Amino acid sequence: MARIDFEIFGGRTFYPLHPRTRAMCACIGGHLAADATRLGEALALEWLYIGDVVGKIADGLRVR
């Protein structure tokens, strides 16, 4: 089975992005602001920006 770097669960207002690997955690640290809204380990992404954020950080990473 292929490694999954992060998971995104659908929502109406926001989408929690859950990092699953060290590569994903490093990618988040390099691309997103340190004060990004978090829910535990997950990042809370507004629905309006989900495509842009995933497009920036997902290059070469696997999403589920």
C-alpha positions in Angstrom: 0.0 0.0 0.0 1.3 3.5 -0.9 2.3 5.8 1.9 -0.2 8.6 2.6 1.4 11.9 3.6 -1.7 13.7 4.7 -5.5 13.3 4.9 -8.2 15.9 4.4 -11.7 15.4 5.7 -14.5 17.3 4.1 -16.4 19.9 5.9 -18.7 22.8 5.1 -16.8 25.7 6.6 -13.3 24.3 7.0 -11.3 21.2 6.1 -9.0 19.7 8.7 -5.7 18.7 7.1 -4.0 15.9 9.1 -0.2 15.4 8.5 0.8 11.7 8.6 4.5 11.8 7.8 7.6 13.8 8.6 7.8 15.0 5.0 4.3 16.5 5.3 5.2 18.2 8.6 8.3 19.7 7.0 6.3 20.8 4.0 3.7 22.6 6.2 6.5 24.3 8.1 8.0 25.6 4.9 4.9 26.8 3.2 2.3 27.9 5.7 2.4 30.6 8.4 3.4 29.6 11.9 0.2 31.2 13.2 -2.1 29.1 10.9 -5.2 27.9 12.7 -4.8 24.4 14.2 -7.2 21.8 15.6 -4.8 19.6 17.6 -2.3 18.3 15.0 -4.6 19.2 12.1 -4.6 22.5 10.2 -8.0 24.1 9.7 -8.3 25.2 6.1 -11.2 27.3 4.9 -13.1 25.8 2.0 -12.3 28.8 -0.2 -8.5 28.1 0.0 -8.3 24.3 0.1 -7.4 24.0 -3.6 -4.6 26.6 -3.4 -3.1 25.2 -0.2 -3.1 21.6 -1.3 -1.7 22.6 -4.7 1.2 24.4 -3.0 2.1 21.7 -0.4 1.1 18.5 -2.2 3.7 18.5 -5.0 5.1 15.0 -4.8 3.1 14.1 -1.7 0.2 11.7 -1.5 -3.2 12.8 -0.2 -6.2 10.8 0.9 
